[in-house]
Amino acid sequence: MQPWLRVSLLLCVFGFFRELRVSEPFVTEFLSGEWRDIEPEQLNRDVYPIGTYSQVALLVFMFLLTDVLRYKSIIVFSACLGIVIWSLLLWTESLAALQVVQVLYGAYMASEVAYYTYIYAKISREKYQQVTGNTRAAILLGRFLSGVISQVLVSTGAMNVRDLNYITLGTQAVSLLWSFLLPPVKTSVYFYARDEDTKPTDGMVACDPVPTPQQKEQEQKAQDQLELHGDNGLDASPKVSPDRTTPNNEPNESVENGTATAKTIDALPKARFSASRAVRLLWKHLISAYRQLPVVQWSLWWALAMAGFIQVQVYVQLLWHEIDQQQGTLFNGGAEALLTLLGAMSALAAGYIANRIFEQWALWILTVCSGLQGGLIFYSGFATNIWVAYVLYILFGTLYLFMVTMASAIVAKYLEEDSFGLIFGINMFVAVGVQALLTLATISECGLMLDPRDQFKVYGGYFLVLSIIYLIAAIAASAARVWQLRREPQAASTNVRVEGSVATAERCEPATVSG
């Protein structure tokens, strides 16, 4: 097996077990059930908001700490947090313990950045698209099976909603054990990046095939052209393509067979910690990204829409509980599973749609999609049938997952190869920050203190306001484009008249002189 594929599969298995949290689709039913003396109103006001505040407080710190500690330590730490969280959920009953759980859960979600960025520090750039698809598929598969398994177990009566937490605790323990198998990372994007003049541009993982003696001359030429390698500096030898042959036209056997050693890593100096270099590189990536209008347009929508989506996900079970207070129909797991499946299909479909269409009509598309999302969520606040509420939630989530896939693809196209993790982190931080503001405004005692139905009316209004903002921008951009098109013919005709006048003057000038 190729080294990059082995590392990718190791990480995907970890991500799968981390996301296999079968208790989450029914967490509200469990926390407000017979096992705790807690009402849904307390969950709404005193429990769930703490997780949001914890995540926004820790997100930037966790992003920087991930880069400083070089990924694996944070991955192991997040798995340990998972075990602690579900242990507390199972064997504590007080409100204070539940609030501690929310603080830890905020850290657990903030540490997710290590999972998403580890692979880019360990794998060569030409494999980014493949490993991104693999890691994303592992996440979606874990979420899908979580919904299916939980729904089957609850619907058949094989387990109650509390017992589902034992399965989640077990999967978190497996993810912890598996995390120790992940190979360590020698470099990072910012704090442990190699110097620009010593980092290759196209390396594989640290255990790449050793070049044959016949290739040394070619490798020496490649070493003379080393450039910035960003978040992958683990390979000391230039990449050898699988179809490369020796001067005797014999295939490179070590490449075709995938055999590998770590010997060539000694050819480059070890990456050393440098805060000043990290600051310079961070600033460079920020300026390079946000001076481009498409990045600003799509990143702004990405962050604001993510804030609304996360807020809806956190509180939608409280809405379902209020709509169906008798708990006669519990299809929470099925709804989450169906949303994950349709979201994966929509994300896959987004990959086959031409980005230029979305870029050309970006503002109008974002206006329409935000309006549709707002309408679906706003109507959810009036729904009296639980099945209608499920359908509205699934449609809303599917549309979001489709659009966020397009947004990430378009934004990534304009970024430097090493800066996608930074921009993703910034978008995530803005999203969680806006989510915290929404929580303060709608739920906290210093805010409106709304019940779940009124909350969802506000969330729907939030997306409608987002739609209006992009509508105004779309109208302004279209008007500017029309004005520019009208001015171009006038400018062209003016240039023709000026050129004609100059030509006439040039023809008349000799006659005037001779006269």
Salt bridges, closest charged atoms under 4 A:
GLU19 OE2 - ARG18 NH1 3.73
GLU19 OE2 - ARG21 NH1 3.55
GLU19 OE1 - ARG143 NE 3.00
GLU24 OE2 - ARG21 NE 2.97
GLU41 OE2 - ARG45 NH1 2.29
GLU112 OE2 - ARG18 NH1 3.76
ASP195 OD1 - ARG277 NH1 2.80
GLU322 OE2 - ARG453 NE 3.74
GLU359 OE2 - LYS413 NZ 2.41
GLU416 OE1 - HIS285 NE2 3.54
GLU417 OE1 - ARG125 NH1 2.66
ASP418 OD2 - ARG125 NH2 3.43
ASP454 OD1 - LYS457 NZ 3.56
